Amino acid sequence: MNAIALPAPQLRPLDRLGRPLHDLRLSVIEACNFRCGYCMPADRVPGDYGFDAAGRLSFDEMETLVRGFARVGVRKLRITGGEPLLRRDLPALIARLARVPGIEDLALTTNGSLLARHARALREAGLRRLTVSLDALDPTRFRALSGDRGDVADVLAGLDAAQAAGFSSIKINCVVQRGLNDDQALPLAEHFRGSGHVLRFIEYMDVGTCNDWNRERVVPSAELRERIAARWPLVPLAPHYRGEVAERYRYADGAGEIGFVASVTAPFCGDCHRARVAADGTLYTCLFAAGGTPLRGLLGEGEAALAERVAALWSRRADRYSEVRGAERARNRRRVEMFLVGG
């Protein structure tokens, strides 16, 4: 993308474990049209949740926020939700954020159900990368996993539309749960082999407190990788950059790339350089944070004031939940819900 390069930021904070702040995940809406059990289960979250526009940052506030984060070294920005395509006029926001000096990589994560109608506008606005969540290919299984709200055909149509609009190498994320959808791994791998897209399998995580996480439902990435490699041999690939969350492999027969995110069995907290901001402007310095810091009140003071506050907050960060998951104090504490911070 044609982002304007910044000189070295005035503030380049390191947290207490020496980790810089490079990535920002910004939620634009807390609402979602699905009710996936591991994120926003229907029996815990009302159907009208997150549609109150008054609680969300405006586009002006979001642009100021992103400009402030760029001042402290953020170069990668990912738009999340909820389901971000529910946010009205989202391409207009994308166009504004694509022009923020210093932002070199602008991506969006979506469940894909609304992508067919928005893909071209998003591309023309300056979005360059897409990640689509897809937990099953079987229509009946997919519908059940989405809380009886989703149609896998809509997601596949969205992928086709995105590719036609010029998005290449789209990432497909599948959260794997033993006994629920682990039998979908091979069909998914077969479907996306040779497509140019990158399928990634993610271990089921204990994000939030409303998804009744049970470690017995975690399928270790190593186990899943062995299943797939037994059918289609895999060759390991080097990471694109330090802190990349997925272990990358290519098919030995040249049919493309596949990835595995072992967030439970092989934690990668030591290289985590991501911050998350919810749609209401609350900053969370960890996916498993017990609480956050409201930033909305600072946005009226401008990007420089925001940058100073973010740098101070980041310098006090010591989060490493996945590495201490087994400790009693970690298991029993409250954690921010996934649908607030976009995973």
KOLKOLKOL-342236 format. One line per 4 residues: number of its first residue (from 1); for each residue x, y, z of C-alpha. Coordinates in steps of 0.001 Angstrom, whole numbers, plus 500000, padded with zeros to 6 digits. Each point is the difference from the previous one (the first is absolute). Example, Ala and Ser with C-alpha at 12.3 -4.5 7.8 and 13.67 -1.06 7.14 Angstrom:
residues 2
1> 512300:495500:507800; 501370:503440:499340
end
This chain:
residues 343
1> 500000:500000:500000; 501158:503597:499489; 500454:500994:503627; 502213:502998:500721
5> 503130:498948:501866; 500664:501705:503311; 503390:500870:501412; 500909:498102:503142
9> 497179:500538:502488; 500608:502441:502811; 498937:497327:502474; 500979:496365:499641
13> 498956:498377:503275; 501076:496559:501162; 497943:498140:502561; 501474:498484:503162
17> 500981:496877:498069; 501745:501998:497271; 497247:499642:497391; 499293:502920:497630
21> 496550:501063:498821; 499680:499270:496278; 496436:498790:499380; 496580:501424:500813
25> 496720:498111:499743; 497141:502495:499934; 496412:498850:500473; 497475:502163:498163
29> 496836:498369:501376; 499101:497590:502798; 496973:498504:498206; 500137:496811:497951
33> 497518:498182:497794; 501339:496600:501153; 499960:498392:503429; 503050:497722:499922
37> 500301:498073:503260; 503684:500764:500617; 499480:503750:499643; 496439:501287:500377
41> 497717:497142:501089; 496310:500674:499461; 499021:498913:503512; 502368:502592:501521
45> 499780:502978:497625; 496673:501684:499043; 499121:500135:496324; 500028:503821:499923
49> 503353:500334:501758; 502444:502539:498578; 497648:501943:497720; 499938:503123:502177
53> 501922:502459:497858; 500332:502528:502823; 502527:497825:501778; 502403:499730:497069
57> 502831:502228:498907; 499190:502198:497009; 502091:499813:496840; 501707:503260:501012
61> 500903:498497:503365; 501254:496799:498410; 502233:501891:497608; 501473:502062:502849
65> 500545:496815:501977; 501815:498266:497134; 502143:503077:499369; 500959:499978:503667
69> 500960:496335:499910; 502050:500575:496844; 502024:502575:501969; 501110:497296:502447
73> 501087:497539:497318; 496866:498161:498841; 500396:499026:496353; 497434:497213:499665
77> 496303:500719:500471; 497257:497373:499969; 496312:500925:500036; 497846:497595:502020
81> 496643:499708:501805; 497587:498479:500908; 499368:499717:496290; 501611:503103:498487
85> 497922:499895:496809; 496960:500895:502131; 501522:503444:500574; 498241:502433:497678
89> 502205:501729:497392; 503019:497898:500940; 501767:500620:496638; 500035:503728:500836
93> 501882:499245:503221; 502378:497658:498173; 500814:502782:497520; 500872:502363:502849
97> 502146:497479:501867; 501813:498936:496833; 501351:503552:499767; 501347:500212:503558
101> 503767:500616:499820; 501966:497026:501285; 497324:497326:499585; 501597:497580:497568
105> 497637:497032:500275; 496205:500321:500226; 497963:496802:500373; 496511:498921:501035
109> 498613:496882:501698; 496432:498969:499169; 497690:496996:500164; 499531:500516:496274
113> 496212:499810:499937; 499649:503586:498718; 503218:500123:498027; 498516:499452:496532
117> 498189:503343:500120; 502923:501989:501456; 503209:498475:498597; 500482:502342:497048
121> 499283:503157:502007; 502455:498911:502692; 502689:499336:497436; 499451:503337:498274
125> 500156:501742:503388; 503526:498710:500585; 499587:496727:501894; 502706:497575:498938
129> 499615:496867:502123; 497086:497887:501175; 499574:497240:502560; 496774:497994:499891
133> 498813:497742:502830; 498701:496629:498788; 499575:497157:502487; 498349:497385:497758
137> 499221:499290:496356; 497052:497740:500691; 496879:502256:499806; 498183:498363:502917
141> 503079:500093:502247; 500781:503569:499013; 496499:501156:500829; 500126:498346:503418
145> 503415:501483:500807; 498787:503496:499081; 497131:499766:502473; 497491:499001:497301
149> 500563:503310:498193; 502533:499400:497245; 500036:498527:496497; 503354:498700:498819
153> 498997:500774:496408; 499981:503724:500881; 503553:499782:501322; 501261:498132:496935
157> 498285:502559:497767; 501714:502727:501999; 503383:498400:499414; 499326:499825:496273
161> 498934:503652:499948; 503085:501049:501950; 502283:498182:497602; 498214:501589:497029
165> 500438:503419:501638; 503763:499517:500126; 500679:498525:503434; 502628:497289:499717
169> 501280:497449:502493; 497025:500413:502331; 500480:498364:503397; 497330:497529:501125
173> 499844:499471:503784; 498457:496873:501514; 499657:499633:503778; 500155:496268:500674
177> 498075:498293:502805; 500226:496288:500654; 496713:498258:499370; 498407:503084:498432
181> 501897:500720:496799; 503386:498267:500053; 498674:497647:497320; 499737:503028:497701
185> 503780:500537:499905; 500717:497694:497067; 497037:501212:497898; 501085:503602:500584
189> 503589:499229:499112; 498917:498210:496843; 497696:502843:498981; 502605:502750:500342
193> 503026:498113:498683; 501029:501646:496767; 497654:502961:500506; 502715:502523:500796
197> 498377:500620:503397; 501688:499080:503302; 497999:497781:502341; 500935:500303:503685
201> 498823:497754:502816; 499731:501677:503421; 499903:498177:503315; 496821:500597:501985
205> 500892:502627:502634; 498589:501057:503356; 499327:503563:498856; 497375:501670:502143
209> 497884:498268:502612; 496738:499208:498196; 501084:497215:497665; 500332:497179:502590
213> 503513:499186:498832; 501155:496465:500677; 503580:498962:499271; 498797:496547:498959
217> 498491:501623:496902; 503383:501418:498942; 501505:498183:497016; 503768:500619:500184
221> 501424:501481:496828; 502627:497251:499911; 497265:497360:499865; 498116:501833:497278
225> 503167:500547:498000; 500760:496273:500125; 496513:499180:498716; 500389:502314:497034
229> 503604:499038:499268; 499012:496338:499887; 497764:500868:497042; 502047:502791:498429
233> 503660:500219:501126; 501027:503381:501392; 503268:501933:499981; 500663:502644:502725
237> 500431:503641:498998; 501845:502776:501797; 497843:502711:501632; 499414:503184:498031
241> 500934:502098:503050; 500803:499729:503685; 496830:499452:502013; 497988:498346:497226
245> 497362:497923:501778; 499572:497227:497435; 502502:497229:499335; 500211:499911:496220
249> 500250:496976:497736; 499748:499397:496283; 498615:496956:498274; 502853:497910:498621
253> 498129:499640:496699; 499910:503770:499510; 496281:500475:500753; 500559:503023:502228
257> 500410:500919:503660; 498279:499012:503241; 500461:501259:503563; 499462:498914:503599
261> 499475:502324:502980; 500957:498067:503154; 498898:502672:502430; 499242:497534:502810
265> 502584:497238:499611; 502907:502209:498877; 499398:503561:501291; 501746:502870:498242
269> 499581:502785:502563; 503705:500785:499899; 499685:501539:496540; 496553:501589:500362
273> 499976:503621:498841; 496243:500512:499542; 497593:502409:501626; 496230:499816:499674
277> 497465:502809:500164; 496291:499266:500361; 497331:501902:498090; 499393:502243:503023
281> 503662:501077:500120; 501192:497730:502818; 503603:498804:499673; 500851:496396:500867
285> 503663:499028:500039; 499317:496249:499854; 497405:497761:498373; 499424:498522:503453
289> 500040:503288:501924; 497949:500238:503168; 499209:503656:499298; 500762:502913:497720
293> 500715:503726:499974; 497519:502465:498453; 501643:502250:497392; 496954:501796:498630
297> 500315:502958:502338; 503504:500710:498681; 499068:500088:496330; 498759:503580:500204
301> 503515:501053:501057; 501477:498718:496731; 502303:497288:498804; 503113:501238:501810
305> 498336:499842:503414; 498619:496577:499194; 503428:498760:498922; 501559:501079:503295
309> 497304:498188:501980; 500292:496824:497922; 503790:500011:500365; 499674:500291:503784
313> 497444:497181:500161; 502036:497723:497745; 503177:500558:502006; 498215:498510:503043
317> 498727:496940:498109; 501087:496576:501268; 497241:497771:498556; 500867:496376:499238
321> 496791:498146:500772; 500556:497028:497683; 503305:499224:501688; 498422:499942:503472
325> 496639:498503:498987; 500423:497043:502351; 500422:502136:503102; 496972:500142:502294
329> 499904:503804:499992; 499971:500054:496187; 497307:497356:499646; 497569:501686:502351
333> 500282:503647:498969; 497487:501735:497776; 501063:500645:496397; 498777:502377:497310
337> 497531:498391:497588; 501259:499214:496500; 497149:501846:498282; 501143:503261:501622
341> 503550:499862:498627; 499684:497920:496832; 502162:497077:501048
end
